[in-house]
C-alpha cells in the first residue's frame, strides 16, 4: 500500500495521483504459488526400481550368451525365439527353453526379453506380461527398436 505524502501543488488535503506499481500483492501471490509447487512436486514423482546390469564388460574371450526372446506379432502370434507357442503353453515352453539354455539357474530367475511389433494391441502385450508374472517370471526386459 503506497500513498504519496506531499509533493507539488494542490490543496492541503490533496494527495495527487499515485502512478507507482504496488508490488506487494504480486510478491505475496508468487510466494504462495512457490510454496504450493514445492509441496506438490515431490508427491508427483514416482520412483521405479530398475535392475540394471553391471557396467563391467566380460573378460576377453568369453562367449556371450544369446538372450531368450519372446516375440509378439500383430496377429496375436507369440514366439519363443523361432518356435511358436500360445498364451496357455507359454510358461511351460519358456521353462523348457530356459532350462535347456542354462540348467544351473531356475527358469524363473533368468532374464527374458520381450519384443513386440509396432501394431500389437496393448491388451495383447499385457496378457503376455501378466501370464509371465503370474507364473513367477519377474526378470522381464523390454526391447525397443529405433524407428
DRENTORKOL-3810 file (N, C-alpha, C; in nm, 4 decimals):
REM DRENTORKOL-3810
@n.u->0.0850; n.v->-0.1169; n.w->0.0000; ca.u->0.0000; ca.v->0.0000; ca.w->0.0000; c.u->0.0893; c.v->0.1228; c.w->0.0000
@n.u->0.0689; n.v->0.2032; n.w->-0.0938; ca.u->0.1526; ca.v->0.3219; ca.w->-0.1030; c.u->0.0668; c.v->0.4465; c.w->-0.1086
@n.u->0.1172; n.v->0.5501; n.w->-0.0536; ca.u->0.0482; ca.v->0.6788; ca.w->-0.0580; c.u->0.1521; c.v->0.7858; c.w->-0.0812
@n.u->0.1121; n.v->0.8873; n.w->-0.1478; ca.u->0.2019; ca.v->0.9978; ca.w->-0.1735; c.u->0.1727; c.v->1.1048; c.w->-0.0688
@n.u->0.2708; n.v->1.1313; n.w->0.0130; ca.u->0.2507; ca.v->1.2257; ca.w->0.1232; c.u->0.3237; c.v->1.3562; c.w->0.0958
@n.u->0.2742; n.v->1.4331; n.w->0.0249; ca.u->0.3393; ca.v->1.5614; ca.w->-0.0018; c.u->0.3698; c.v->1.5722; c.w->-0.1492
@n.u->0.4221; n.v->1.6775; n.w->-0.1872; ca.u->0.4571; ca.v->1.6912; ca.w->-0.3261; c.u->0.4135; c.v->1.8265; c.w->-0.3772
@n.u->0.4124; n.v->1.8316; n.w->-0.5030; ca.u->0.3891; ca.v->1.9609; ca.w->-0.5634; c.u->0.2429; c.v->2.0010; c.w->-0.5697
@n.u->0.2149; n.v->2.1231; n.w->-0.5484; ca.u->0.0886; ca.v->2.1909; ca.w->-0.5674; c.u->-0.0319; c.v->2.1224; c.w->-0.5102
@n.u->-0.1399; n.v->2.1871; n.w->-0.5160; ca.u->-0.2629; ca.v->2.1317; ca.w->-0.4672; c.u->-0.2942; c.v->2.1827; c.w->-0.3287
@n.u->-0.4104; n.v->2.1446; n.w->-0.2832; ca.u->-0.4560; ca.v->2.1890; ca.w->-0.1526; c.u->-0.3897; c.v->2.1105; c.w->-0.0404
@n.u->-0.4351; n.v->2.1447; n.w->0.0779; ca.u->-0.3768; ca.v->2.0845; ca.w->0.1958; c.u->-0.4053; c.v->1.9358; c.w->0.2027
@n.u->-0.5235; n.v->1.8931; n.w->0.1616; ca.u->-0.5619; ca.v->1.7523; ca.w->0.1716; c.u->-0.5571; c.v->1.6804; c.w->0.0366
@n.u->-0.5023; n.v->1.7397; n.w->-0.0623; ca.u->-0.4925; ca.v->1.6796; ca.w->-0.1945; c.u->-0.3656; c.v->1.5943; c.w->-0.1996
@n.u->-0.3826; n.v->1.4631; n.w->-0.2177; ca.u->-0.2675; ca.v->1.3726; ca.w->-0.2224; c.u->-0.2157; c.v->1.3523; c.w->-0.3636
@n.u->-0.2898; n.v->1.3831; n.w->-0.4631; ca.u->-0.2474; ca.v->1.3652; ca.w->-0.6008; c.u->-0.2653; c.v->1.2195; c.w->-0.6443
@n.u->-0.2186; n.v->1.1913; n.w->-0.7617; ca.u->-0.2314; ca.v->1.0549; ca.w->-0.8124; c.u->-0.1026; c.v->0.9777; c.w->-0.7869
@n.u->-0.1197; n.v->0.8482; n.w->-0.7551; ca.u->-0.0059; ca.v->0.7607; ca.w->-0.7324; c.u->0.0057; c.v->0.6675; c.w->-0.8532
@n.u->0.1065; n.v->0.6840; n.w->-0.9345; ca.u->0.1218; ca.v->0.6016; ca.w->-1.0535; c.u->0.2262; c.v->0.4919; c.w->-1.0354
@n.u->0.2751; n.v->0.4706; n.w->-0.9148; ca.u->0.3720; ca.v->0.3628; ca.w->-0.8885; c.u->0.2999; c.v->0.2291; c.w->-0.8796
@n.u->0.3676; n.v->0.1224; n.w->-0.9254; ca.u->0.3096; ca.v->-0.0116; ca.w->-0.9206; c.u->0.3212; c.v->-0.0657; c.w->-0.7790
@n.u->0.2133; n.v->-0.1197; n.w->-0.7288; ca.u->0.2127; ca.v->-0.1807; ca.w->-0.5962; c.u->0.2530; c.v->-0.3270; c.w->-0.6112
@n.u->0.3728; n.v->-0.3613; n.w->-0.5729; ca.u->0.4310; ca.v->-0.4927; ca.w->-0.5963; c.u->0.4008; c.v->-0.5898; c.w->-0.4824
@n.u->0.3610; n.v->-0.5420; n.w->-0.3673; ca.u->0.3415; ca.v->-0.6283; ca.w->-0.2513; c.u->0.2397; c.v->-0.7401; c.w->-0.2750
@n.u->0.1209; n.v->-0.7165; n.w->-0.3315; ca.u->0.0289; ca.v->-0.8285; ca.w->-0.3559; c.u->0.0841; c.v->-0.9286; c.w->-0.4572
@n.u->0.1570; n.v->-0.8790; n.w->-0.5571; ca.u->0.2172; ca.v->-0.9677; ca.w->-0.6565; c.u->0.3183; c.v->-1.0611; c.w->-0.5908
@n.u->0.4018; n.v->-1.0092; n.w->-0.5028; ca.u->0.5010; ca.v->-1.0912; ca.w->-0.4325; c.u->0.4314; c.v->-1.1909; c.w->-0.3415
@n.u->0.3260; n.v->-1.1514; n.w->-0.2747; ca.u->0.2519; ca.v->-1.2435; ca.w->-0.1879; c.u->0.1954; c.v->-1.3605; c.w->-0.2677
@n.u->0.1341; n.v->-1.3332; n.w->-0.3814; ca.u->0.0773; ca.v->-1.4387; ca.w->-0.4656; c.u->0.1868; c.v->-1.5309; c.w->-0.5166
@n.u->0.2994; n.v->-1.4762; n.w->-0.5593; ca.u->0.4092; ca.v->-1.5577; ca.w->-0.6109; c.u->0.4677; c.v->-1.6482; c.w->-0.5023
@n.u->0.4794; n.v->-1.5986; n.w->-0.3798; ca.u->0.5314; ca.v->-1.6813; ca.w->-0.2712; c.u->0.4353; c.v->-1.7956; c.w->-0.2379
@n.u->0.3065; n.v->-1.7684; n.w->-0.2405; ca.u->0.2081; ca.v->-1.8739; ca.w->-0.2157; c.u->0.2149; c.v->-1.9796; c.w->-0.3255
@n.u->0.2257; n.v->-1.9372; n.w->-0.4519; ca.u->0.2380; ca.v->-2.0336; ca.w->-0.5613; c.u->0.3669; c.v->-2.1144; c.w->-0.5504
@n.u->0.4753; n.v->-2.0507; n.w->-0.5109; ca.u->0.6020; ca.v->-2.1218; ca.w->-0.4931; c.u->0.5894; c.v->-2.2290; c.w->-0.3863
@n.u->0.5258; n.v->-2.1981; n.w->-0.2768; ca.u->0.5066; ca.v->-2.2963; ca.w->-0.1696; c.u->0.4186; c.v->-2.4113; c.w->-0.2169
@n.u->0.3123; n.v->-2.3799; n.w->-0.2901; ca.u->0.2232; ca.v->-2.4856; ca.w->-0.3408; c.u->0.3001; c.v->-2.5788; c.w->-0.4321
@n.u->0.3798; n.v->-2.5240; n.w->-0.5244; ca.u->0.4570; ca.v->-2.6090; ca.w->-0.6155; c.u->0.5645; c.v->-2.6883; c.w->-0.5422
@n.u->0.6254; n.v->-2.6294; n.w->-0.4412; ca.u->0.7282; ca.v->-2.7028; ca.w->-0.3658; c.u->0.6681; c.v->-2.8203; c.w->-0.2906
@n.u->0.5447; n.v->-2.8079; n.w->-0.2480; ca.u->0.4778; ca.v->-2.9177; ca.w->-0.1779; c.u->0.4258; c.v->-3.0216; c.w->-0.2773
@n.u->0.3789; n.v->-2.9786; n.w->-0.3932; ca.u->0.3151; ca.v->-3.0695; ca.w->-0.4885; c.u->0.4148; c.v->-3.1499; c.w->-0.5709
@n.u->0.5297; n.v->-3.0968; n.w->-0.6037; ca.u->0.6239; ca.v->-3.1648; ca.w->-0.6932; c.u->0.6783; c.v->-3.2951; c.w->-0.6330
@n.u->0.7222; n.v->-3.3009; n.w->-0.5076; ca.u->0.7722; ca.v->-3.4300; ca.w->-0.4564; c.u->0.6652; c.v->-3.5389; c.w->-0.4545
@n.u->0.5392; n.v->-3.5033; n.w->-0.4373; ca.u->0.4323; ca.v->-3.6034; ca.w->-0.4373; c.u->0.4054; c.v->-3.6550; c.w->-0.5778
@n.u->0.4394; n.v->-3.5781; n.w->-0.6797; ca.u->0.4107; ca.v->-3.6174; ca.w->-0.8169; c.u->0.5170; c.v->-3.7103; c.w->-0.8744
@n.u->0.6338; n.v->-3.7163; n.w->-0.8151; ca.u->0.7386; ca.v->-3.8036; ca.w->-0.8679; c.u->0.7165; c.v->-3.9450; c.w->-0.8191
@n.u->0.7399; n.v->-4.0399; n.w->-0.9091; ca.u->0.7224; ca.v->-4.1809; ca.w->-0.8765; c.u->0.8555; c.v->-4.2501; c.w->-0.9020
@n.u->0.8991; n.v->-4.3285; n.w->-0.8081; ca.u->1.0254; ca.v->-4.3992; ca.w->-0.8277; c.u->0.9969; c.v->-4.5397; c.w->-0.8790
@n.u->1.0738; n.v->-4.5791; n.w->-0.9771; ca.u->1.0631; ca.v->-4.7119; ca.w->-1.0361; c.u->1.1937; c.v->-4.7840; c.w->-1.0101
@n.u->1.1850; n.v->-4.9023; n.w->-0.9528; ca.u->1.3049; ca.v->-4.9801; ca.w->-0.9240; c.u->1.3550; c.v->-5.0422; c.w->-1.0535
@n.u->1.4800; n.v->-5.0152; n.w->-1.0858; ca.u->1.5408; ca.v->-5.0702; ca.w->-1.2051; c.u->1.6478; c.v->-5.1704; c.w->-1.1663
@n.u->1.6488; n.v->-5.2807; n.w->-1.2356; ca.u->1.7502; ca.v->-5.3830; ca.w->-1.2142; c.u->1.8455; c.v->-5.3779; c.w->-1.3335
@n.u->1.9435; n.v->-5.2880; n.w->-1.3248; ca.u->2.0347; ca.v->-5.2679; ca.w->-1.4353; c.u->2.1529; c.v->-5.3634; c.w->-1.4260
@n.u->2.2019; n.v->-5.4092; n.w->-1.5393; ca.u->2.3192; ca.v->-5.4964; ca.w->-1.5360; c.u->2.4427; c.v->-5.4161; c.w->-1.4981
@n.u->2.5458; n.v->-5.4827; n.w->-1.4467; ca.u->2.6670; ca.v->-5.4089; ca.w->-1.4121; c.u->2.7366; c.v->-5.3555; c.w->-1.5373
@n.u->2.8081; n.v->-5.2473; n.w->-1.5206; ca.u->2.8751; ca.v->-5.1828; ca.w->-1.6325; c.u->3.0154; c.v->-5.2382; c.w->-1.6544
@n.u->3.0381; n.v->-5.3616; n.w->-1.6138; ca.u->3.1686; ca.v->-5.4251; ca.w->-1.6297; c.u->3.1632; c.v->-5.5151; c.w->-1.7526
@n.u->3.2512; n.v->-5.4928; n.w->-1.8489; ca.u->3.2491; ca.v->-5.5790; ca.w->-1.9675; c.u->3.3000; c.v->-5.7188; c.w->-1.9330
@n.u->3.2546; n.v->-5.8195; n.w->-2.0063; ca.u->3.3037; ca.v->-5.9546; ca.w->-1.9797; c.u->3.4508; c.v->-5.9659; c.w->-2.0167
@n.u->3.5218; n.v->-6.0591; n.w->-1.9548; ca.u->3.6633; ca.v->-6.0764; ca.w->-1.9882; c.u->3.6804; c.v->-6.1156; c.w->-2.1351
@n.u->3.7949; n.v->-6.0814; n.w->-2.1937; ca.u->3.8170; ca.v->-6.1159; ca.w->-2.3344; c.u->3.8138; c.v->-6.2675; c.w->-2.3559
@n.u->3.7532; n.v->-6.3067; n.w->-2.4652; ca.u->3.7448; ca.v->-6.4492; ca.w->-2.4979; c.u->3.6217; c.v->-6.5176; c.w->-2.4414
@n.u->3.5434; n.v->-6.4472; n.w->-2.3597; ca.u->3.4234; ca.v->-6.5055; ca.w->-2.3028; c.u->3.3123; c.v->-6.5032; c.w->-2.4072
@n.u->3.2470; n.v->-6.6158; n.w->-2.4246; ca.u->3.1356; ca.v->-6.6223; ca.w->-2.5192; c.u->3.0098; c.v->-6.5658; c.w->-2.4520
@n.u->2.9521; n.v->-6.4664; n.w->-2.5132; ca.u->2.8332; ca.v->-6.4018; ca.w->-2.4586; c.u->2.7111; c.v->-6.4857; c.w->-2.4947
@n.u->2.6296; n.v->-6.5156; n.w->-2.3932; ca.u->2.5101; ca.v->-6.5973; ca.w->-2.4135; c.u->2.4023; c.v->-6.5159; c.w->-2.4854
@n.u->2.3413; n.v->-6.5760; n.w->-2.5849; ca.u->2.2332; ca.v->-6.5102; ca.w->-2.6579; c.u->2.1080; c.v->-6.5056; c.w->-2.5702
@n.u->2.0375; n.v->-6.3924; n.w->-2.5671; ca.u->1.9186; ca.v->-6.3825; ca.w->-2.4823; c.u->1.8018; c.v->-6.4624; c.w->-2.5393
@n.u->1.7103; n.v->-6.4985; n.w->-2.4507; ca.u->1.5867; ca.v->-6.5663; ca.w->-2.4900; c.u->1.4831; c.v->-6.4578; c.w->-2.5199
@n.u->1.4345; n.v->-6.4565; n.w->-2.6429; ca.u->1.3395; ca.v->-6.3546; ca.w->-2.6860; c.u->1.1991; c.v->-6.4118; c.w->-2.6963
@n.u->1.1028; n.v->-6.3356; n.w->-2.6476; ca.u->0.9617; ca.v->-6.3663; ca.w->-2.6708; c.u->0.9124; c.v->-6.2607; c.w->-2.7692
@n.u->0.8727; n.v->-6.3028; n.w->-2.8866; ca.u->0.8249; ca.v->-6.2125; ca.w->-2.9908; c.u->0.6727; c.v->-6.2162; c.w->-2.9952
@n.u->0.6113; n.v->-6.1001; n.w->-2.9950; ca.u->0.4662; ca.v->-6.0892; ca.w->-3.0046; c.u->0.4356; c.v->-6.0230; c.w->-3.1377
@n.u->0.3561; n.v->-6.0895; n.w->-3.2197; ca.u->0.3220; ca.v->-6.0350; ca.w->-3.3510; c.u->0.1837; c.v->-5.9713; c.w->-3.3475
@n.u->0.1575; n.v->-5.8898; n.w->-3.4474; ca.u->0.0334; ca.v->-5.8130; ca.w->-3.4519; c.u->-0.0899; c.v->-5.9016; c.w->-3.4621
@n.u->-0.0803; n.v->-6.0163; n.w->-3.5253; ca.u->-0.1955; ca.v->-6.1047; ca.w->-3.5395; c.u->-0.2252; c.v->-6.1851; c.w->-3.4143
@n.u->-0.1460; n.v->-6.1686; n.w->-3.3104; ca.u->-0.1679; ca.v->-6.2424; ca.w->-3.1863; c.u->-0.0725; c.v->-6.3590; c.w->-3.1697
@n.u->0.0186; n.v->-6.3781; n.w->-3.2635; ca.u->0.1149; ca.v->-6.4873; ca.w->-3.2540; c.u->0.2217; c.v->-6.4582; c.w->-3.1503
@n.u->0.2554; n.v->-6.5588; n.w->-3.0707; ca.u->0.3592; ca.v->-6.5472; ca.w->-2.9692; c.u->0.4663; c.v->-6.6509; c.w->-3.0017
@n.u->0.5917; n.v->-6.6085; n.w->-3.0030; ca.u->0.7026; ca.v->-6.6954; ca.w->-3.0372; c.u->0.8102; c.v->-6.6858; c.w->-2.9301
@n.u->0.8699; n.v->-6.7994; n.w->-2.8970; ca.u->0.9890; ca.v->-6.8026; ca.w->-2.8126; c.u->1.1043; c.v->-6.8326; c.w->-2.9077
@n.u->1.1815; n.v->-6.7306; n.w->-2.9376; ca.u->1.2833; ca.v->-6.7448; ca.w->-3.0414; c.u->1.2138; c.v->-6.7623; c.w->-3.1755
@n.u->1.2332; n.v->-6.8804; n.w->-3.2384; ca.u->1.1685; ca.v->-6.9105; ca.w->-3.3666; c.u->1.0513; c.v->-7.0053; c.w->-3.3510
@n.u->1.0293; n.v->-7.0583; n.w->-3.2310; ca.u->0.9252; ca.v->-7.1583; ca.w->-3.2088; c.u->0.7960; c.v->-7.0914; c.w->-3.1641
@n.u->0.6885; n.v->-7.1267; n.w->-3.2307; ca.u->0.5581; ca.v->-7.0721; ca.w->-3.1956; c.u->0.5030; c.v->-7.1335; c.w->-3.0682
@n.u->0.4259; n.v->-7.0558; n.w->-2.9955; ca.u->0.3611; ca.v->-7.1020; ca.w->-2.8732; c.u->0.2297; c.v->-7.0267; c.w->-2.8567
@n.u->0.1515; n.v->-7.0686; n.w->-2.7615; ca.u->0.0268; ca.v->-6.9983; ca.w->-2.7302; c.u->0.0376; c.v->-6.9398; c.w->-2.5904
@n.u->-0.0597; n.v->-6.8605; n.w->-2.5546; ca.u->-0.0591; ca.v->-6.7984; ca.w->-2.4224; c.u->-0.0744; c.v->-6.9024; c.w->-2.3122
@n.u->-0.1483; n.v->-7.0092; n.w->-2.3412; ca.u->-0.1707; ca.v->-7.1136; ca.w->-2.2400; c.u->-0.0447; c.v->-7.1960; c.w->-2.2157
@n.u->0.0334; n.v->-7.2208; n.w->-2.3197; ca.u->0.1529; ca.v->-7.3051; ca.w->-2.3050; c.u->0.2809; c.v->-7.2237; c.w->-2.2921
@n.u->0.2702; n.v->-7.0911; n.w->-2.2869; ca.u->0.3885; ca.v->-7.0058; ca.w->-2.2792; c.u->0.4766; c.v->-7.0350; c.w->-2.1582
@n.u->0.4242; n.v->-7.0460; n.w->-2.0350; ca.u->0.5134; ca.v->-7.0706; ca.w->-1.9202; c.u->0.5886; c.v->-7.2037; c.w->-1.9306
@n.u->0.5192; n.v->-7.3102; n.w->-1.9738; ca.u->0.5859; ca.v->-7.4411; ca.w->-1.9839; c.u->0.6911; c.v->-7.4400; c.w->-2.0938
@n.u->0.6589; n.v->-7.3818; n.w->-2.2093; ca.u->0.7560; ca.v->-7.3756; ca.w->-2.3191; c.u->0.8756; c.v->-7.2884; c.w->-2.2819
@n.u->0.8500; n.v->-7.1781; n.w->-2.2128; ca.u->0.9584; ca.v->-7.0899; ca.w->-2.1724; c.u->1.0479; c.v->-7.1576; c.w->-2.0689
@n.u->0.9891; n.v->-7.2285; n.w->-1.9736; ca.u->1.0685; ca.v->-7.3019; ca.w->-1.8740; c.u->1.1561; c.v->-7.4061; c.w->-1.9416
@n.u->1.1012; n.v->-7.4765; n.w->-2.0382; ca.u->1.1769; ca.v->-7.5783; ca.w->-2.1104; c.u->1.2945; c.v->-7.5144; c.w->-2.1856
@n.u->1.2696; n.v->-7.4027; n.w->-2.2519; ca.u->1.3752; ca.v->-7.3347; ca.w->-2.3276; c.u->1.4830; c.v->-7.2794; c.w->-2.2351
@n.u->1.4434; n.v->-7.2200; n.w->-2.1232; ca.u->1.5410; ca.v->-7.1637; ca.w->-2.0300; c.u->1.6226; c.v->-7.2719; c.w->-1.9610
@n.u->1.5614; n.v->-7.3850; n.w->-1.9291; ca.u->1.6338; ca.v->-7.4948; ca.w->-1.8668; c.u->1.7354; c.v->-7.5535; c.w->-1.9641
@n.u->1.6999; n.v->-7.5637; n.w->-2.0905; ca.u->1.7933; ca.v->-7.6154; ca.w->-2.1907; c.u->1.9075; c.v->-7.5168; c.w->-2.2141
@n.u->1.8804; n.v->-7.3879; n.w->-2.2005; ca.u->1.9822; ca.v->-7.2865; ca.w->-2.2243; c.u->2.0813; c.v->-7.2773; c.w->-2.1086
@n.u->2.0324; n.v->-7.2772; n.w->-1.9847; ca.u->2.1191; ca.v->-7.2674; ca.w->-1.8669; c.u->2.0594; c.v->-7.3523; c.w->-1.7547
@n.u->2.1039; n.v->-7.4780; n.w->-1.7416; ca.u->2.0440; ca.v->-7.5657; ca.w->-1.6402; c.u->2.0857; c.v->-7.5329; c.w->-1.4975
@n.u->2.1825; n.v->-7.4433; n.w->-1.4768; ca.u->2.2284; ca.v->-7.4140; ca.w->-1.3414; c.u->2.1326; c.v->-7.3230; c.w->-1.2652
@n.u->2.0614; n.v->-7.2358; n.w->-1.3363; ca.u->1.9675; ca.v->-7.1431; ca.w->-1.2713; c.u->1.8240; c.v->-7.1908; c.w->-1.2902
@n.u->1.7392; n.v->-7.1687; n.w->-1.1901; ca.u->1.5968; ca.v->-7.1976; ca.w->-1.2112; c.u->1.5408; c.v->-7.1071; c.w->-1.3208
@n.u->1.4449; n.v->-7.1547; n.w->-1.3972; ca.u->1.3913; ca.v->-7.0744; ca.w->-1.5092; c.u->1.3329; c.v->-6.9409; c.w->-1.4656
@n.u->1.2733; n.v->-6.9354; n.w->-1.3463; ca.u->1.2090; ca.v->-6.8101; ca.w->-1.3038; c.u->1.3101; c.v->-6.7044; c.w->-1.2625
@n.u->1.4371; n.v->-6.7398; n.w->-1.2474; ca.u->1.5386; ca.v->-6.6415; ca.w->-1.2095; c.u->1.6234; c.v->-6.5961; c.w->-1.3273
@n.u->1.5915; n.v->-6.6413; n.w->-1.4450; ca.u->1.6650; ca.v->-6.5997; ca.w->-1.5635; c.u->1.5921; c.v->-6.4846; c.w->-1.6326
@n.u->1.6689; n.v->-6.4020; n.w->-1.7008; ca.u->1.6119; ca.v->-6.2852; ca.w->-1.7682; c.u->1.5514; c.v->-6.3260; c.w->-1.9020
@n.u->1.4330; n.v->-6.2715; n.w->-1.9299; ca.u->1.3605; ca.v->-6.2961; ca.w->-2.0539; c.u->1.3371; c.v->-6.1613; c.w->-2.1211
@n.u->1.3566; n.v->-6.1561; n.w->-2.2519; ca.u->1.3368; ca.v->-6.0323; ca.w->-2.3281; c.u->1.2092; c.v->-6.0430; c.w->-2.4106
@n.u->1.1330; n.v->-5.9340; n.w->-2.4128; ca.u->1.0087; ca.v->-5.9315; ca.w->-2.4899; c.u->1.0228; c.v->-5.8250; c.w->-2.5985
@n.u->0.9898; n.v->-5.8654; n.w->-2.7202; ca.u->0.9875; ca.v->-5.7722; ca.w->-2.8333; c.u->0.8503; c.v->-5.7837; c.w->-2.8981
@n.u->0.7858; n.v->-5.6715; n.w->-2.9211; ca.u->0.6520; ca.v->-5.6713; ca.w->-2.9812; c.u->0.6531; c.v->-5.5877; c.w->-3.1075
@n.u->0.5711; n.v->-5.6285; n.w->-3.2038; ca.u->0.5559; ca.v->-5.5499; ca.w->-3.3264; c.u->0.4919; c.v->-5.4153; c.w->-3.2924
@n.u->0.5071; n.v->-5.3233; n.w->-3.3839; ca.u->0.4527; ca.v->-5.1888; ca.w->-3.3643; c.u->0.3007; c.v->-5.1897; c.w->-3.3572
@n.u->0.2368; n.v->-5.2805; n.w->-3.4284; ca.u->0.0905; ca.v->-5.2821; ca.w->-3.4373; c.u->0.0244; c.v->-5.3720; c.w->-3.3321
@n.u->0.1007; n.v->-5.4252; n.w->-3.2371; ca.u->0.0429; ca.v->-5.5122; ca.w->-3.1340; c.u->-0.0431; c.v->-5.4290; c.w->-3.0403
@n.u->-0.1614; n.v->-5.4798; n.w->-3.0108; ca.u->-0.2505; ca.v->-5.4102; ca.w->-2.9178; c.u->-0.1945; c.v->-5.4187; c.w->-2.7764
@n.u->-0.2169; n.v->-5.3150; n.w->-2.6996; ca.u->-0.1663; ca.v->-5.3078; ca.w->-2.5629; c.u->-0.2215; c.v->-5.4225; c.w->-2.4773
@n.u->-0.3466; n.v->-5.4581; n.w->-2.4983; ca.u->-0.4079; ca.v->-5.5672; ca.w->-2.4223; c.u->-0.3396; c.v->-5.7005; c.w->-2.4482
@n.u->-0.2994; n.v->-5.7255; n.w->-2.5741; ca.u->-0.2278; ca.v->-5.8494; ca.w->-2.6059; c.u->-0.0912; c.v->-5.8526; c.w->-2.5378
@n.u->-0.0223; n.v->-5.7396; n.w->-2.5401; ca.u->0.1077; ca.v->-5.7310; ca.w->-2.4739; c.u->0.0936; c.v->-5.7537; c.w->-2.3241
@n.u->-0.0053; n.v->-5.6904; n.w->-2.2624; ca.u->-0.0232; ca.v->-5.7040; ca.w->-2.1175; c.u->-0.0685; c.v->-5.8445; c.w->-2.0793
@n.u->-0.1396; n.v->-5.9138; n.w->-2.1662; ca.u->-0.1772; ca.v->-6.0518; ca.w->-2.1332; c.u->-0.0539; c.v->-6.1416; c.w->-2.1302
@n.u->0.0430; n.v->-6.1168; n.w->-2.2177; ca.u->0.1687; ca.v->-6.1926; ca.w->-2.2131; c.u->0.2446; c.v->-6.1584; c.w->-2.0846
@n.u->0.2532; n.v->-6.0292; n.w->-2.0517; ca.u->0.3226; ca.v->-5.9881; ca.w->-1.9291; c.u->0.2555; c.v->-6.0469; c.w->-1.8044
@n.u->0.1226; n.v->-6.0440; n.w->-1.7986; ca.u->0.0514; ca.v->-6.0989; ca.w->-1.6831; c.u->0.0696; c.v->-6.2496; c.w->-1.6724
@n.u->0.0733; n.v->-6.3184; n.w->-1.7859; ca.u->0.0958; ca.v->-6.4630; ca.w->-1.7842; c.u->0.2345; c.v->-6.4944; c.w->-1.7300
@n.u->0.3342; n.v->-6.4174; n.w->-1.7732; ca.u->0.4705; ca.v->-6.4399; ca.w->-1.7249; c.u->0.4810; c.v->-6.4115; c.w->-1.5750
@n.u->0.4286; n.v->-6.2996; n.w->-1.5317; ca.u->0.4384; ca.v->-6.2644; ca.w->-1.3904; c.u->0.3527; c.v->-6.3555; c.w->-1.3034
@n.u->0.2425; n.v->-6.4026; n.w->-1.3553; ca.u->0.1588; ca.v->-6.4957; ca.w->-1.2798; c.u->0.2248; c.v->-6.6308; c.w->-1.2582
@n.u->0.3224; n.v->-6.6636; n.w->-1.3429; ca.u->0.3940; ca.v->-6.7899; ca.w->-1.3297; c.u->0.5339; c.v->-6.7718; c.w->-1.2719
@n.u->0.5638; n.v->-6.6546; n.w->-1.2165; ca.u->0.6883; ca.v->-6.6340; ca.w->-1.1437; c.u->0.8035; c.v->-6.5780; c.w->-1.2257
@n.u->0.7824; n.v->-6.5402; n.w->-1.3496; ca.u->0.8883; ca.v->-6.4819; ca.w->-1.4316; c.u->0.8873; c.v->-6.3303; c.w->-1.4115
@n.u->0.9729; n.v->-6.2836; n.w->-1.3192; ca.u->0.9773; ca.v->-6.1408; ca.w->-1.2876; c.u->1.0970; c.v->-6.0711; c.w->-1.3506
@n.u->1.1923; n.v->-6.1453; n.w->-1.4035; ca.u->1.3095; ca.v->-6.0872; ca.w->-1.4691; c.u->1.2772; c.v->-6.0657; c.w->-1.6170
@n.u->1.1926; n.v->-5.9667; n.w->-1.6448; ca.u->1.1460; ca.v->-5.9409; ca.w->-1.7808; c.u->1.2025; c.v->-5.8081; c.w->-1.8276
@n.u->1.2590; n.v->-5.8074; n.w->-1.9469; ca.u->1.3122; ca.v->-5.6856; ca.w->-2.0060; c.u->1.2412; c.v->-5.6604; c.w->-2.1375
@n.u->1.2239; n.v->-5.5340; n.w->-2.1721; ca.u->1.1557; ca.v->-5.4964; ca.w->-2.2945; c.u->1.2589; c.v->-5.4481; c.w->-2.3959
@n.u->1.2406; n.v->-5.4855; n.w->-2.5205; ca.u->1.3302; ca.v->-5.4437; ca.w->-2.6271; c.u->1.2602; c.v->-5.3379; c.w->-2.7103
@n.u->1.3275; n.v->-5.2253; n.w->-2.7255; ca.u->1.2761; ca.v->-5.1152; ca.w->-2.8059; c.u->1.3663; c.v->-5.1009; c.w->-2.9274
@n.u->1.3070; n.v->-5.0893; n.w->-3.0429; ca.u->1.3850; ca.v->-5.0729; ca.w->-3.1637; c.u->1.3632; c.v->-4.9327; c.w->-3.2168
@n.u->1.4694; n.v->-4.8742; n.w->-3.2685; ca.u->1.4617; ca.v->-4.7408; ca.w->-3.3269; c.u->1.3799; c.v->-4.7454; c.w->-3.4543
@n.u->1.3047; n.v->-4.6414; n.w->-3.4767; ca.u->1.2218; ca.v->-4.6344; ca.w->-3.5976; c.u->1.2976; c.v->-4.5601; c.w->-3.7051
END
